[in-house]
Amino acid sequence: MKTEFFPWKEEYSVKVKEIDDQHKVLIKLLNKLYDAFMKKEHSTIIGDIIQELTDYASYHFGTEEKYFKRFNYKESEKHLSEHKIFTEKVNEFKKEYEKNKSALTFTIINFLRDWLKNHILISDKKYSDFFAQNGIK
C-alpha cells in the first residue's frame, strides 16, 4: 500500500461536502507533485500542477466566496485576503516556472503543505459551524 505524503484526515473537514471535496483535490495535487518529486519525475508535471493550482484557486475560492456572500459571513474580508495571498503566490510560481522550469517543486510542496495545515485547520474551520447553522452540508 502506497503511503501518501499528505493524507486527508477527518479533522480537515469543514462539514460542507462541496468544500471538503475541493480541499481533497488540493491534497491530491500536493500528493501527486510529491510522488513525482520522489520519483524524480516532477519536471514533467510541474507546469501542469501550477496550472491546476491556478484553476483550483478560481473555482474553490469562488465556492467559498459564494457562501460568504449568501450568508453574510462576518470574517469574509480577512478570509478573502488569505485567498488573495494564495493566488498571488501561485502567480509567482507561474512566473518563476517560466524562467526556470525545474527549481520550484520543493518550494511548492512546502507552500501547499503549510497552506493546507494553516488555512483549512484554522481559517476554514472558523466558518464550519457558521455554514452548518445556515443549512449548508
MODELLER restraints for C-alpha pairs under 7 A, 6 or more apart:
rsr = mdl.restraints
at = mdl.atoms
rsr.add(forms.Gaussian(group=physical.xy_distance, feature=features.Distance(at['CA:4:A'], at['CA:31:A']), mean=6.27, stdev=0.5))
rsr.add(forms.Gaussian(group=physical.xy_distance, feature=features.Distance(at['CA:5:A'], at['CA:31:A']), mean=5.78, stdev=0.5))
rsr.add(forms.Gaussian(group=physical.xy_distance, feature=features.Distance(at['CA:5:A'], at['CA:34:A']), mean=6.87, stdev=0.5))
rsr.add(forms.Gaussian(group=physical.xy_distance, feature=features.Distance(at['CA:6:A'], at['CA:27:A']), mean=6.69, stdev=0.5))
rsr.add(forms.Gaussian(group=physical.xy_distance, feature=features.Distance(at['CA:6:A'], at['CA:31:A']), mean=6.26, stdev=0.5))
rsr.add(forms.Gaussian(group=physical.xy_distance, feature=features.Distance(at['CA:8:A'], at['CA:24:A']), mean=6.78, stdev=0.5))
rsr.add(forms.Gaussian(group=physical.xy_distance, feature=features.Distance(at['CA:12:A'], at['CA:120:A']), mean=6.37, stdev=0.5))
rsr.add(forms.Gaussian(group=physical.xy_distance, feature=features.Distance(at['CA:12:A'], at['CA:121:A']), mean=6.04, stdev=0.5))
rsr.add(forms.Gaussian(group=physical.xy_distance, feature=features.Distance(at['CA:13:A'], at['CA:20:A']), mean=5.77, stdev=0.5))
rsr.add(forms.Gaussian(group=physical.xy_distance, feature=features.Distance(at['CA:14:A'], at['CA:20:A']), mean=6.41, stdev=0.5))
rsr.add(forms.Gaussian(group=physical.xy_distance, feature=features.Distance(at['CA:14:A'], at['CA:124:A']), mean=6.73, stdev=0.5))
rsr.add(forms.Gaussian(group=physical.xy_distance, feature=features.Distance(at['CA:14:A'], at['CA:125:A']), mean=5.75, stdev=0.5))
rsr.add(forms.Gaussian(group=physical.xy_distance, feature=features.Distance(at['CA:14:A'], at['CA:128:A']), mean=4.79, stdev=0.5))
rsr.add(forms.Gaussian(group=physical.xy_distance, feature=features.Distance(at['CA:15:A'], at['CA:128:A']), mean=6.18, stdev=0.5))
rsr.add(forms.Gaussian(group=physical.xy_distance, feature=features.Distance(at['CA:15:A'], at['CA:137:A']), mean=6.14, stdev=0.5))
rsr.add(forms.Gaussian(group=physical.xy_distance, feature=features.Distance(at['CA:16:A'], at['CA:136:A']), mean=6.24, stdev=0.5))
rsr.add(forms.Gaussian(group=physical.xy_distance, feature=features.Distance(at['CA:16:A'], at['CA:137:A']), mean=4.39, stdev=0.5))
rsr.add(forms.Gaussian(group=physical.xy_distance, feature=features.Distance(at['CA:17:A'], at['CA:137:A']), mean=5.91, stdev=0.5))
rsr.add(forms.Gaussian(group=physical.xy_distance, feature=features.Distance(at['CA:22:A'], at['CA:60:A']), mean=6.38, stdev=0.5))
rsr.add(forms.Gaussian(group=physical.xy_distance, feature=features.Distance(at['CA:29:A'], at['CA:49:A']), mean=6.87, stdev=0.5))
rsr.add(forms.Gaussian(group=physical.xy_distance, feature=features.Distance(at['CA:30:A'], at['CA:109:A']), mean=6.30, stdev=0.5))
rsr.add(forms.Gaussian(group=physical.xy_distance, feature=features.Distance(at['CA:30:A'], at['CA:112:A']), mean=6.53, stdev=0.5))
rsr.add(forms.Gaussian(group=physical.xy_distance, feature=features.Distance(at['CA:33:A'], at['CA:42:A']), mean=6.44, stdev=0.5))
rsr.add(forms.Gaussian(group=physical.xy_distance, feature=features.Distance(at['CA:34:A'], at['CA:109:A']), mean=6.65, stdev=0.5))
rsr.add(forms.Gaussian(group=physical.xy_distance, feature=features.Distance(at['CA:36:A'], at['CA:42:A']), mean=4.62, stdev=0.5))
rsr.add(forms.Gaussian(group=physical.xy_distance, feature=features.Distance(at['CA:42:A'], at['CA:105:A']), mean=6.95, stdev=0.5))
rsr.add(forms.Gaussian(group=physical.xy_distance, feature=features.Distance(at['CA:43:A'], at['CA:102:A']), mean=5.38, stdev=0.5))
rsr.add(forms.Gaussian(group=physical.xy_distance, feature=features.Distance(at['CA:46:A'], at['CA:105:A']), mean=6.85, stdev=0.5))
rsr.add(forms.Gaussian(group=physical.xy_distance, feature=features.Distance(at['CA:50:A'], at['CA:90:A']), mean=6.94, stdev=0.5))
rsr.add(forms.Gaussian(group=physical.xy_distance, feature=features.Distance(at['CA:50:A'], at['CA:94:A']), mean=6.35, stdev=0.5))
rsr.add(forms.Gaussian(group=physical.xy_distance, feature=features.Distance(at['CA:53:A'], at['CA:90:A']), mean=6.88, stdev=0.5))
rsr.add(forms.Gaussian(group=physical.xy_distance, feature=features.Distance(at['CA:54:A'], at['CA:90:A']), mean=6.56, stdev=0.5))
rsr.add(forms.Gaussian(group=physical.xy_distance, feature=features.Distance(at['CA:57:A'], at['CA:87:A']), mean=6.51, stdev=0.5))
rsr.add(forms.Gaussian(group=physical.xy_distance, feature=features.Distance(at['CA:61:A'], at['CA:83:A']), mean=6.78, stdev=0.5))
rsr.add(forms.Gaussian(group=physical.xy_distance, feature=features.Distance(at['CA:68:A'], at['CA:76:A']), mean=6.13, stdev=0.5))
rsr.add(forms.Gaussian(group=physical.xy_distance, feature=features.Distance(at['CA:79:A'], at['CA:123:A']), mean=6.84, stdev=0.5))
rsr.add(forms.Gaussian(group=physical.xy_distance, feature=features.Distance(at['CA:97:A'], at['CA:104:A']), mean=6.94, stdev=0.5))
